[in-house]
């Protein structure tokens, strides 16, 4: 089950026309939805966050303020997950701190002309990417193909010396990081003392904790800990739904009078505020939030009006 939100907006955009000039609008939408299964973040960054339709009354807000807030959230997500320097599109790269639309195109152009990046330091050869931009973006870009395993972690190049010194203090090498033989790193740091280690490396304790976490799981993707996508072949259309049927869905939108849940058919179902839980709540956000995976039961289906009524109260 993949959210279709904003697929039609993408398919009619200049970017979609440039990516798929030979396809019509409906095929571009289909490709966008399929790509979301492969890598949701890389695909959803191509869509204006406002077009995803999360929340109520977004058109009543000052557009500039709304844009700034939404773009900030998108950048936080991209920076938190990290971006593969050798596969990322310009749309994804320009969401990384320190990289704008011009620099993102220069990176892709450099990659096409010179082949895959072999390390983070190669970024310095990209035209228009100055030292300040490198400083801002380097920690969020990953190079899985690099000989230096640290290039595939969130450790910033400025902290490479600290990371190597930490490994030496604990009796490890970069090769151990690569092979994963480093599970006792946290314990050895505790034996040496967290504060003492941080002082010896000339870094703060939070930075030291981040370095330890990254060395233990190089190439870690924080999304791996999220629930896996739901796959189902039995219910693909509203006509397949019957009252009383139990389903699992994803909360797509929370509004004043309830929550919309994606249950794998083209139309999201509505769980009215009175059907969210067995206690009194003032607002649906007290019970659910966007992205929650919930169990629901079908109350009613109106195929003509394209309405699905759901409940989260055990039937």
C-alpha positions as CSV (number, residue, x, y, z in Angstrom):
1,X,0.0,0.0,0.0
2,X,1.6,3.2,-1.2
3,X,0.2,6.7,-0.7
4,X,-1.0,8.2,-4.0
5,X,-1.0,11.8,-2.6
6,X,0.3,14.4,-4.9
7,X,1.1,11.9,-7.8
8,X,-1.2,13.8,-10.2
9,X,0.6,17.1,-9.2
10,X,4.0,15.5,-10.0
11,X,2.8,14.0,-13.3
12,X,1.7,17.4,-14.6
13,X,4.9,19.2,-13.5
14,X,7.8,20.4,-15.6
15,X,10.1,18.0,-13.7
16,X,8.0,15.0,-14.7
17,X,7.9,16.2,-18.3
18,X,11.7,16.5,-18.3
19,X,12.1,13.0,-16.7
20,X,9.6,11.2,-18.9
21,X,9.0,13.2,-22.1
22,X,7.7,10.1,-23.9
23,X,5.0,9.2,-21.3
24,X,1.6,10.7,-20.9
25,X,0.3,12.1,-17.5
26,X,-1.3,8.9,-16.3
27,X,1.9,6.8,-17.0
28,X,4.0,9.4,-15.1
29,X,1.7,9.1,-12.1
30,X,2.1,5.3,-12.2
31,X,5.9,5.5,-12.3
32,X,5.8,8.0,-9.4
33,X,3.7,5.6,-7.3
34,X,5.9,2.6,-8.1
35,X,9.0,4.6,-7.2
36,X,7.5,5.5,-3.8
37,X,7.6,1.8,-3.0
38,X,11.3,1.7,-3.8
39,X,12.3,4.9,-2.0
40,X,9.4,7.1,-0.7
41,X,11.7,10.0,0.3
42,X,13.5,10.3,-3.0
43,X,10.2,10.5,-4.8
44,X,8.1,12.7,-2.5
45,X,10.7,15.5,-2.4
46,X,9.8,16.1,-6.1
47,X,6.3,17.3,-5.0
48,X,5.5,20.6,-3.3
49,X,4.7,19.6,0.3
50,X,1.4,21.6,0.2
51,X,0.2,19.2,-2.6
52,X,0.4,16.1,-0.3
53,X,-2.7,17.4,1.5
54,X,-1.9,16.8,5.2
55,X,-3.8,18.9,7.7
56,X,-6.7,21.2,7.5
57,X,-7.0,24.9,6.6
58,X,-3.6,25.0,4.9
59,X,-5.0,27.6,2.4
60,X,-5.8,30.0,5.3
61,X,-2.2,30.2,6.3
62,X,0.3,32.9,4.9
63,X,1.8,31.0,2.0
64,X,5.4,32.2,2.7
65,X,5.2,31.0,6.3
66,X,3.7,27.7,5.3
67,X,6.4,27.1,2.6
68,X,9.2,27.9,5.1
69,X,7.8,25.5,7.7
70,X,7.2,22.7,5.2
71,X,10.5,23.0,3.4
72,X,12.2,22.9,6.8
73,X,10.5,19.7,7.7
74,X,11.4,18.1,4.3
75,X,15.1,19.1,4.8
76,X,15.2,17.7,8.3
77,X,13.9,14.4,7.0
78,X,16.4,14.3,4.1
79,X,19.3,15.2,6.3
80,X,18.3,12.7,9.0
81,X,18.1,9.8,6.5
82,X,21.2,10.9,4.4
83,X,21.6,10.9,0.6
84,X,23.5,8.5,-1.6
85,X,25.8,10.8,-3.6
86,X,26.0,8.4,-6.5
87,X,22.3,7.8,-7.1
88,X,20.5,10.9,-5.8
89,X,18.6,13.1,-8.3
90,X,19.0,16.9,-8.3
91,X,15.5,17.2,-6.6
92,X,16.8,15.2,-3.7
93,X,20.2,16.8,-3.5
94,X,18.9,20.3,-3.3
95,X,17.1,19.4,-0.1
96,X,20.4,18.8,1.6
97,X,21.7,21.6,3.8
98,X,24.1,23.8,1.9
99,X,23.1,22.6,-1.6
100,X,20.8,24.7,-3.8
101,X,19.2,23.9,-7.2
102,X,22.3,25.1,-9.1
103,X,24.8,23.1,-7.1
104,X,22.7,20.0,-7.2
105,X,22.7,20.1,-11.0
106,X,26.5,20.7,-11.0
107,X,26.9,17.6,-8.8
108,X,24.9,15.4,-11.1
109,X,26.7,16.8,-14.2
110,X,30.1,16.1,-12.5
111,X,29.0,12.6,-11.8
112,X,27.9,12.0,-15.4
113,X,31.1,13.3,-16.8
114,X,33.6,11.8,-14.3
115,X,31.8,8.6,-13.2
116,X,30.7,7.7,-9.6
117,X,32.2,9.6,-6.6
118,X,34.8,7.5,-4.9
119,X,34.8,9.6,-1.7
120,X,33.4,12.7,0.0
121,X,36.5,14.8,-0.7
122,X,35.8,14.6,-4.5
123,X,32.9,17.0,-3.8
124,X,35.5,19.7,-3.5
125,X,36.1,19.4,-7.3
126,X,32.5,20.1,-8.1
127,X,32.2,23.6,-9.7
128,X,30.3,26.2,-7.6
129,X,30.5,24.0,-4.5
130,X,32.7,26.1,-2.1
131,X,34.3,25.2,1.2
132,X,31.3,26.6,3.2
133,X,28.8,24.5,1.2
134,X,31.0,21.4,1.6
135,X,31.2,22.0,5.4
136,X,27.4,22.1,5.6
137,X,26.5,19.2,3.3
138,X,29.3,16.7,3.6
139,X,27.9,14.9,6.7
140,X,24.6,14.2,5.1
141,X,26.0,12.7,1.8
142,X,26.9,9.0,1.7
143,X,29.4,7.3,-0.6
144,X,28.9,3.5,-0.1
145,X,31.6,2.8,-2.8
146,X,34.3,4.7,-0.9
147,X,37.3,2.8,0.4
148,X,37.0,4.9,3.6
149,X,34.0,3.4,5.5
150,X,33.4,6.7,7.3
151,X,32.2,8.2,4.0
152,X,29.2,5.9,4.3
153,X,28.2,7.2,7.8
154,X,26.8,10.4,9.3
155,X,30.2,11.2,10.7
156,X,31.3,14.6,9.3
157,X,34.8,14.7,7.7
158,X,35.8,17.2,10.4
159,X,35.2,14.4,12.9
160,X,37.1,11.7,11.0
161,X,40.2,12.3,13.2
162,X,38.1,12.0,16.4
163,X,36.5,8.8,15.1
164,X,39.9,7.2,14.2
165,X,41.4,8.2,17.6
166,X,38.3,6.7,19.3
167,X,38.8,3.4,17.5
168,X,42.5,3.4,18.4
169,X,41.7,4.0,22.1
170,X,39.3,1.1,22.1
171,X,41.6,-1.3,20.2
172,X,39.7,-1.2,16.9
173,X,40.5,-0.3,13.3
174,X,38.5,1.0,10.3
175,X,38.6,-2.5,9.0
176,X,36.7,-3.7,12.1
177,X,34.0,-1.1,11.3
178,X,33.7,-2.4,7.8
179,X,33.3,-6.0,8.9
180,X,31.0,-5.2,11.8
181,X,33.3,-6.6,14.5
182,X,32.8,-3.6,16.7
183,X,29.8,-4.6,18.9
184,X,31.7,-4.0,22.2
185,X,32.6,-0.4,21.3
186,X,30.0,1.2,23.6
187,X,31.1,-1.0,26.6
188,X,34.8,-0.1,26.0
189,X,34.0,3.7,25.9
190,X,32.0,3.3,29.2
191,X,35.0,1.6,30.8
192,X,37.2,4.5,29.7
193,X,34.6,7.0,30.8
194,X,32.3,8.9,28.4
195,X,33.5,12.4,29.6
196,X,37.1,11.3,29.7
197,X,36.9,10.0,26.1
198,X,35.1,13.2,24.9
199,X,37.9,15.3,26.4
200,X,40.6,13.3,24.9
201,X,39.0,13.6,21.4
202,X,38.2,17.3,21.9
203,X,34.5,16.8,21.1
204,X,31.3,17.1,23.1
205,X,29.6,14.1,24.7
206,X,26.6,14.3,22.3
207,X,29.0,14.3,19.3
208,X,30.9,11.3,20.8
209,X,27.6,9.4,21.3
210,X,26.6,10.1,17.6
211,X,30.1,8.9,16.4
212,X,29.7,5.6,18.5
213,X,26.2,5.0,17.0
214,X,27.4,5.5,13.4
215,X,30.6,3.4,13.8
216,X,28.5,0.5,15.1
217,X,26.1,0.6,12.1
218,X,27.9,2.1,9.1
219,X,25.4,2.7,6.2
220,X,22.5,2.7,8.8
221,X,19.2,3.9,7.4
222,X,16.9,5.1,10.3
223,X,13.9,4.1,8.1
224,X,14.8,0.4,8.6
225,X,13.3,0.6,12.1
226,X,9.9,1.8,10.7
227,X,7.1,-0.6,10.0
228,X,7.4,-2.3,6.6
229,X,4.9,-1.4,3.8
230,X,1.7,-3.4,3.8
231,X,1.2,-5.7,0.8
232,X,-2.2,-7.1,0.0
233,X,-3.9,-8.5,-3.1
234,X,-7.4,-9.3,-1.8
235,X,-8.7,-5.8,-1.4
236,X,-7.9,-3.4,-4.3
237,X,-11.2,-1.7,-4.9
238,X,-14.1,-0.1,-2.9
239,X,-16.3,-2.9,-4.3
240,X,-14.2,-5.5,-2.4
241,X,-15.1,-3.9,1.0
242,X,-17.9,-5.3,3.2
243,X,-19.2,-4.0,6.6
244,X,-17.5,-5.6,9.5
245,X,-14.3,-6.3,7.6
246,X,-11.1,-5.9,9.6
247,X,-8.3,-4.1,7.9
248,X,-4.9,-2.5,8.6
249,X,-4.3,1.0,7.3
250,X,-2.1,4.1,7.5
251,X,-3.4,7.4,8.9
252,X,-2.9,9.9,6.0
253,X,-4.6,13.0,7.5
254,X,-5.9,14.2,10.8
255,X,-8.6,16.9,10.8
256,X,-11.1,18.4,13.3
257,X,-13.8,15.8,12.8
258,X,-11.8,12.6,12.4
259,X,-8.9,10.9,10.6
260,X,-8.5,9.6,7.0
261,X,-7.0,6.2,6.7
262,X,-5.5,4.6,3.6
263,X,-6.7,1.0,3.5
264,X,-5.3,0.1,0.0
265,X,-8.2,1.2,-2.2
266,X,-8.2,4.5,-4.2
267,X,-10.3,6.3,-1.7
268,X,-9.2,6.9,1.9
269,X,-11.7,5.9,4.6
270,X,-12.9,8.3,7.3
271,X,-12.8,7.4,11.0
272,X,-15.1,9.9,12.7
273,X,-13.9,11.4,16.0
274,X,-16.6,9.4,17.8
275,X,-15.2,6.2,16.3
276,X,-11.5,6.7,17.2
277,X,-11.5,5.3,20.7
278,X,-13.8,4.4,23.6
279,X,-13.0,7.5,25.7
280,X,-14.0,11.1,25.1
281,X,-11.5,13.2,23.2
282,X,-11.6,16.9,22.2
283,X,-9.5,16.4,19.0
284,X,-8.5,13.4,16.9
285,X,-4.8,14.2,17.4
286,X,-5.2,12.9,21.0
287,X,-5.7,9.4,19.6
288,X,-3.8,9.2,16.3
289,X,-1.2,11.0,14.2
290,X,-0.2,11.0,10.5
291,X,1.8,7.9,9.7
292,X,0.3,5.7,12.4
293,X,-0.5,2.1,11.3
294,X,-3.9,1.3,12.7
295,X,-6.4,-1.5,12.8
296,X,-9.9,-0.5,11.5
297,X,-13.3,-2.1,10.8
298,X,-15.5,-1.1,7.9
299,X,-18.8,0.5,9.0
300,X,-20.2,1.3,5.6
301,X,-19.4,1.9,1.9
302,X,-21.0,4.3,-0.5
303,X,-19.6,3.5,-3.9
304,X,-21.6,6.2,-5.7
305,X,-20.4,9.0,-3.4
306,X,-17.0,7.4,-2.9
307,X,-17.3,7.4,0.8
308,X,-15.9,4.8,3.2
309,X,-16.9,4.9,6.9
310,X,-14.5,3.2,9.3
311,X,-14.2,2.6,13.1
312,X,-11.3,1.9,15.3
313,X,-13.5,0.5,18.1
314,X,-13.2,-3.3,18.3
315,X,-16.2,-4.8,16.6
